[in-house]
């Protein structure tokens, strides 16, 4: 079986809800990343075998196979096919897995894994609130409800349940949120994101295109203070989480160019990293967000590695309780976790987050001359993907 290599990785800087990217149609925003991957790798656009794109809100402007629509909005020829993936927040991480599996099998040689979400234009939860013939579009079937009473779309209850289970108090969650902003601020000031960010013009919700590039993640609070974070009201009475210790609503797109050995020869480039291992599991859909823990434990076992062998980890900061519980359960080193900040500061563009995190992880491995990186994220329905990459 062939190997799978990442030869280009790019993302837009995140945009806040109603902010600097809210005027972009999601297909056009994703197209900017597709074009950047072509430019950075030097690939003949016609040589791309497929585009696999993660997207959660596949309705409205993100409906009708947003991957294909992004291709038709880009410089790629119409001969390039595309398909859209929904594995909830792990959608574009799963797109990466599918792309890697395709090139490893030899059925394809050059595949783009990508993701996009415009949470300004297609708000979170839109697909389940659309009016249907018999009322609202509730996805929980009678049989599912009978088997798993307590399943709900909102993940706040699961995040609070994890905080209680792992003994995480509000002070710990607030401190982690502050650290996310501190790390993102430092990474921005040191230029750590410059190589990974695709320059796109500012387009605001009023439809105006501004003659300035969007190059800095808009969600970072450069004036963040622990006192300010601690003063944000609780999401649930008696809970520990607030909006400040949860991921930010975000607009963004990201992508990776994935090839096998034949693809490397075709491009004549050196790879950035190799896909070392891939795992995906299902877990309890009620607590929902705990799945990254058993998924990581299984992935390390299958890969023949220990957590101490991993130099950097990206664990999506859907809520502060998720990476903190993961650290505790896995026995990982906090200094290696989300070293450039995470979704609490940088934003979580749902289906675009998987390839966004991998883009940041690969560039961080390169900057630090480190070897192994591990990425995982909690996903709606009690799912989790784990990807282990090796810098080359």
C-alpha positions as CSV (number, residue, x, y, z in Angstrom):
1,X,0.0,0.0,0.0
2,X,1.2,3.5,-0.8
3,X,1.8,6.2,1.7
4,X,-0.2,9.4,2.0
5,X,1.7,12.7,2.2
6,X,0.7,16.3,2.8
7,X,2.4,18.6,0.3
8,X,0.5,21.9,0.9
9,X,-1.7,23.2,3.8
10,X,-3.6,26.5,4.0
11,X,-6.4,28.2,5.7
12,X,-8.1,31.6,5.9
13,X,-7.8,33.6,9.0
14,X,-11.0,33.1,11.0
15,X,-13.8,35.7,10.7
16,X,-16.2,36.5,13.6
17,X,-19.9,36.2,13.1
18,X,-21.0,39.2,11.0
19,X,-17.4,40.2,10.7
20,X,-14.7,40.5,8.0
21,X,-15.5,37.3,6.1
22,X,-19.3,37.4,6.4
23,X,-19.8,38.9,3.0
24,X,-18.1,35.9,1.3
25,X,-20.3,33.2,-0.2
26,X,-19.0,30.0,1.3
27,X,-18.3,28.4,-2.1
28,X,-16.2,31.4,-3.1
29,X,-14.4,31.4,0.2
30,X,-13.5,27.7,-0.1
31,X,-12.4,28.4,-3.7
32,X,-9.8,30.8,-2.4
33,X,-8.2,28.0,-0.5
34,X,-8.4,25.6,-3.4
35,X,-6.6,28.1,-5.6
36,X,-4.0,28.7,-2.9
37,X,-3.2,25.0,-2.6
38,X,-2.7,24.8,-6.4
39,X,-0.4,27.8,-6.3
40,X,1.6,26.6,-3.3
41,X,2.1,23.1,-4.6
42,X,2.6,23.9,-8.3
43,X,0.1,21.1,-9.2
44,X,-1.5,21.2,-12.7
45,X,-5.1,21.9,-11.7
46,X,-6.3,19.2,-14.1
47,X,-4.2,16.6,-12.3
48,X,-6.3,16.9,-9.1
49,X,-8.3,13.6,-8.9
50,X,-10.9,14.7,-6.4
51,X,-11.9,17.4,-3.8
52,X,-13.4,16.1,-0.6
53,X,-14.8,18.9,1.5
54,X,-16.2,18.9,5.0
55,X,-19.2,21.1,5.8
56,X,-21.8,20.7,8.6
57,X,-24.6,23.1,7.6
58,X,-25.3,21.7,4.2
59,X,-28.3,23.9,3.4
60,X,-28.8,27.2,1.7
61,X,-25.6,28.6,0.3
62,X,-23.8,25.4,1.5
63,X,-26.3,23.0,-0.1
64,X,-26.1,21.0,-3.3
65,X,-22.6,19.7,-2.8
66,X,-20.6,22.7,-1.7
67,X,-17.4,20.9,-2.7
68,X,-18.4,20.9,-6.3
69,X,-19.7,24.4,-6.2
70,X,-16.3,25.5,-4.7
71,X,-14.5,23.8,-7.6
72,X,-16.7,25.6,-10.1
73,X,-15.9,28.9,-8.3
74,X,-12.2,28.3,-8.4
75,X,-9.4,28.0,-11.0
76,X,-9.8,24.2,-11.1
77,X,-11.2,22.8,-14.3
78,X,-14.8,21.4,-14.4
79,X,-13.3,18.0,-14.9
80,X,-12.3,17.9,-11.2
81,X,-15.0,16.2,-9.2
82,X,-15.9,17.0,-5.6
83,X,-18.0,15.6,-2.8
84,X,-19.1,17.0,0.6
85,X,-18.7,15.2,4.0
86,X,-20.7,15.6,7.2
87,X,-19.1,14.1,10.3
88,X,-20.2,17.1,12.3
89,X,-17.3,19.0,13.7
90,X,-14.9,16.4,12.4
91,X,-16.1,16.8,8.8
92,X,-12.9,18.0,7.2
93,X,-10.7,15.8,9.4
94,X,-12.7,13.0,7.9
95,X,-12.2,14.5,4.5
96,X,-8.5,14.2,5.2
97,X,-8.9,10.6,6.1
98,X,-10.9,9.8,3.0
99,X,-8.3,11.6,0.9
100,X,-5.4,9.7,2.5
101,X,-7.3,6.4,2.1
102,X,-7.8,7.2,-1.6
103,X,-4.2,7.9,-2.4
104,X,-3.0,5.0,-0.2
105,X,-5.2,2.6,-2.1
106,X,-3.7,3.8,-5.4
107,X,-7.1,4.5,-6.9
108,X,-6.2,8.2,-6.9
109,X,-2.9,10.1,-6.7
110,X,-3.7,13.7,-5.9
111,X,-6.6,14.7,-3.7
112,X,-7.6,17.9,-1.9
113,X,-9.1,17.5,1.5
114,X,-10.8,20.7,2.6
115,X,-13.5,22.3,4.7
116,X,-15.7,25.4,4.8
117,X,-18.3,26.9,7.1
118,X,-19.9,30.3,6.9
119,X,-21.6,30.5,10.3
120,X,-22.6,34.1,9.6
121,X,-24.6,33.1,6.5
122,X,-25.7,29.5,7.5
123,X,-26.1,29.7,11.3
124,X,-25.4,26.7,13.4
125,X,-28.4,24.4,13.7
126,X,-30.1,25.7,10.5
127,X,-30.7,22.2,9.0
128,X,-32.6,21.0,12.1
129,X,-34.8,24.1,12.4
130,X,-36.0,24.3,8.8
131,X,-39.8,23.9,8.6
132,X,-40.9,20.6,7.2
133,X,-44.3,19.2,6.2
134,X,-45.0,17.9,9.7
135,X,-43.3,20.6,11.7
136,X,-39.6,21.2,12.6
137,X,-36.9,19.0,11.2
138,X,-36.1,17.0,14.4
139,X,-33.4,14.4,13.6
140,X,-33.9,12.2,16.7
141,X,-36.1,9.3,15.6
142,X,-38.5,7.5,18.0
143,X,-36.2,4.4,18.0
144,X,-33.1,6.5,18.6
145,X,-34.9,8.4,21.5
146,X,-36.0,5.1,23.0
147,X,-32.4,3.7,22.9
148,X,-30.7,7.0,24.0
149,X,-33.0,9.1,26.0
150,X,-31.4,12.5,26.5
151,X,-29.8,12.9,23.1
152,X,-30.0,16.6,22.0
153,X,-28.5,18.9,19.4
154,X,-27.0,21.2,22.0
155,X,-23.6,20.1,23.2
156,X,-23.6,22.3,26.3
157,X,-25.0,19.5,28.5
158,X,-22.3,17.1,27.4
159,X,-19.6,19.7,28.0
160,X,-21.0,20.3,31.5
161,X,-21.2,16.6,32.2
162,X,-17.5,16.2,31.2
163,X,-16.6,19.0,33.5
164,X,-18.4,17.3,36.4
165,X,-17.0,13.9,35.6
166,X,-13.4,15.1,35.5
167,X,-13.7,17.5,38.4
168,X,-13.1,20.6,36.4
169,X,-14.3,23.8,38.0
170,X,-15.1,27.2,36.5
171,X,-11.7,28.6,37.6
172,X,-9.8,25.9,35.6
173,X,-12.0,26.4,32.6
174,X,-11.6,30.2,32.7
175,X,-7.8,29.9,33.1
176,X,-7.6,27.6,30.1
177,X,-9.7,30.0,28.0
178,X,-7.3,32.8,28.9
179,X,-4.3,30.6,28.0
180,X,-5.9,30.0,24.6
181,X,-6.0,33.7,23.9
182,X,-2.5,34.3,25.3
183,X,-1.0,31.6,23.0
184,X,-2.9,32.9,20.0
185,X,-1.8,36.4,20.7
186,X,1.9,35.3,21.0
187,X,1.6,33.1,17.8
188,X,0.2,36.1,15.9
189,X,2.8,38.5,17.1
190,X,5.6,36.1,16.3
191,X,4.2,35.5,12.8
192,X,3.6,31.8,13.4
193,X,0.4,31.8,11.3
194,X,1.8,33.8,8.3
195,X,2.8,30.8,6.2
196,X,-0.5,29.0,6.6
197,X,-2.9,31.9,6.2
198,X,-4.4,32.6,2.7
199,X,-4.8,36.3,2.1
200,X,-8.4,37.1,1.1
201,X,-10.1,40.5,0.8
202,X,-12.3,41.7,3.6
203,X,-16.0,41.3,2.6
204,X,-18.5,42.5,5.2
205,X,-22.1,41.5,5.8
206,X,-23.3,44.7,4.0
207,X,-21.9,43.1,0.7
208,X,-19.0,45.5,0.4
209,X,-15.5,44.3,-0.6
210,X,-12.8,46.3,1.2
211,X,-9.4,46.9,-0.3
212,X,-7.6,45.3,2.5
213,X,-6.5,41.7,3.2
214,X,-7.9,39.6,6.0
215,X,-4.7,38.1,7.6
216,X,-5.4,38.0,11.4
217,X,-7.8,35.7,13.2
218,X,-10.6,38.0,14.1
219,X,-11.7,36.1,17.2
220,X,-8.5,36.7,19.2
221,X,-9.1,39.2,22.0
222,X,-5.8,41.0,22.3
223,X,-7.0,42.7,25.4
224,X,-8.2,39.5,27.1
225,X,-7.8,39.3,30.9
226,X,-8.5,36.5,33.3
227,X,-10.8,38.9,35.2
228,X,-12.8,39.7,32.1
229,X,-13.2,36.0,31.2
230,X,-14.2,35.1,34.8
231,X,-16.9,37.8,34.7
232,X,-18.8,36.2,31.8
233,X,-22.2,34.7,32.9
234,X,-22.7,31.0,33.1
235,X,-24.4,29.2,30.1
236,X,-26.3,27.0,32.5
237,X,-27.3,27.8,36.1
238,X,-25.1,25.8,38.4
239,X,-22.7,24.9,35.6
240,X,-19.1,25.9,35.0
241,X,-18.9,26.9,31.4
242,X,-19.5,30.3,29.9
243,X,-19.4,31.7,26.3
244,X,-15.8,32.7,27.1
245,X,-14.7,29.1,27.8
246,X,-16.5,27.8,24.6
247,X,-15.4,27.9,21.0
248,X,-16.2,31.0,19.0
249,X,-18.7,31.1,16.1
250,X,-16.5,31.5,13.0
251,X,-16.4,31.8,9.2
252,X,-13.5,30.1,7.5
253,X,-12.1,27.7,5.0
254,X,-9.0,25.4,5.0
255,X,-7.5,22.6,3.0
256,X,-4.6,20.2,2.4
257,X,-3.2,18.7,-0.8
258,X,-2.7,15.0,-0.2
259,X,-0.7,12.7,-2.6
260,X,1.0,9.3,-2.8
261,X,4.4,8.5,-4.2
262,X,3.2,8.8,-7.8
263,X,1.7,12.2,-6.9
264,X,5.1,13.3,-5.4
265,X,6.8,12.3,-8.6
266,X,4.2,14.2,-10.7
267,X,4.6,17.3,-8.6
268,X,8.4,17.1,-8.1
269,X,8.1,18.5,-4.5
270,X,9.1,17.4,-1.1
271,X,6.3,16.5,1.4
272,X,5.6,18.5,4.5
273,X,4.3,15.5,6.5
274,X,3.2,11.9,6.2
275,X,-0.1,10.5,7.5
276,X,1.1,8.0,10.0
277,X,-2.2,6.8,11.5
278,X,-6.0,7.3,11.3
279,X,-8.7,6.2,13.6
280,X,-12.4,7.1,14.0
281,X,-14.8,5.7,16.7
282,X,-18.3,6.1,18.0
283,X,-19.0,6.6,21.7
284,X,-21.9,7.6,24.0
285,X,-24.1,10.1,22.1
286,X,-25.6,11.6,25.3
287,X,-22.4,12.9,26.9
288,X,-21.3,13.1,23.3
289,X,-18.0,15.0,23.6
290,X,-15.9,12.4,25.5
291,X,-15.1,10.3,22.4
292,X,-11.6,11.9,21.8
293,X,-10.3,10.1,24.9
294,X,-11.0,6.5,23.9
295,X,-10.2,7.4,20.3
296,X,-6.8,8.7,21.2
297,X,-6.1,5.7,23.4
298,X,-7.0,3.3,20.6
299,X,-5.1,5.2,18.0
300,X,-1.9,5.2,20.1
301,X,-2.3,1.5,20.7
302,X,-2.8,0.7,17.0
303,X,0.1,3.0,16.0
304,X,2.5,1.4,18.6
305,X,3.1,4.8,20.2
306,X,2.7,6.3,23.7
307,X,1.5,9.8,24.3
308,X,5.1,10.7,25.3
309,X,6.1,9.9,21.7
310,X,3.8,12.7,20.4
311,X,5.5,16.1,20.2
312,X,2.4,18.3,19.7
313,X,-1.3,17.8,20.1
314,X,-4.2,19.6,18.6
315,X,-7.4,18.9,20.5
316,X,-10.3,21.1,19.4
317,X,-11.4,23.5,22.0
318,X,-15.2,23.1,21.4
319,X,-15.4,23.7,25.2
320,X,-12.6,24.1,27.6
321,X,-13.7,21.0,29.4
322,X,-13.0,18.8,26.4
323,X,-9.2,19.3,26.1
324,X,-8.7,19.5,29.9
325,X,-10.5,16.2,30.4
326,X,-8.4,14.7,27.5
327,X,-5.2,15.9,29.1
328,X,-6.2,14.3,32.4
329,X,-7.4,11.0,31.0
330,X,-4.6,10.5,28.5
331,X,-1.8,11.7,30.8
332,X,-0.6,14.2,28.2
333,X,1.8,17.2,28.7
334,X,-0.2,20.5,28.8
335,X,2.8,22.3,27.3
336,X,2.4,20.4,24.0
337,X,-1.4,21.1,23.7
338,X,-2.7,23.7,21.2
339,X,0.5,25.6,21.4
340,X,-0.7,28.4,19.2
341,X,-4.1,28.7,20.9
342,X,-7.3,27.0,19.9
343,X,-11.0,27.5,18.9
344,X,-11.7,29.5,22.1
345,X,-9.5,32.2,20.7
346,X,-9.2,31.4,17.0
347,X,-12.8,30.3,16.3
348,X,-14.4,27.0,15.3
349,X,-15.8,27.0,11.7
350,X,-17.4,23.6,12.3
351,X,-16.9,21.6,9.1
352,X,-13.8,23.7,8.3
353,X,-12.0,23.0,11.6
354,X,-10.5,19.6,10.8
355,X,-8.2,20.7,8.0
356,X,-7.7,24.1,9.8
357,X,-6.3,22.4,12.9
358,X,-4.1,20.1,10.7
359,X,-2.8,23.1,8.8
360,X,-1.7,24.7,12.0
361,X,-0.3,21.4,13.4
362,X,1.8,20.7,10.4
363,X,3.3,24.2,10.3
364,X,4.0,24.1,14.1
365,X,5.8,20.8,13.7
366,X,7.9,22.3,10.9
367,X,8.7,25.4,13.0
368,X,9.7,23.4,16.0
369,X,11.5,20.7,14.0
370,X,9.3,18.2,15.9
371,X,8.4,14.7,14.6
372,X,4.9,13.5,15.5
373,X,1.7,15.5,15.8
374,X,-1.7,14.2,16.9
375,X,-5.1,15.8,16.2
376,X,-8.5,14.9,17.6
377,X,-11.8,16.5,18.0
378,X,-15.2,15.8,19.6
379,X,-18.1,15.5,17.2
380,X,-21.8,15.6,17.4
381,X,-23.4,12.2,17.9
382,X,-20.5,10.9,20.1
383,X,-17.8,10.6,17.4
384,X,-14.1,11.3,17.3
385,X,-11.4,11.2,14.6
386,X,-7.7,10.9,15.5
387,X,-5.0,11.6,13.0
388,X,-1.3,11.2,13.7
389,X,1.2,12.8,11.3
390,X,4.9,12.7,11.0
391,X,6.9,15.7,9.8
392,X,9.3,15.0,7.0
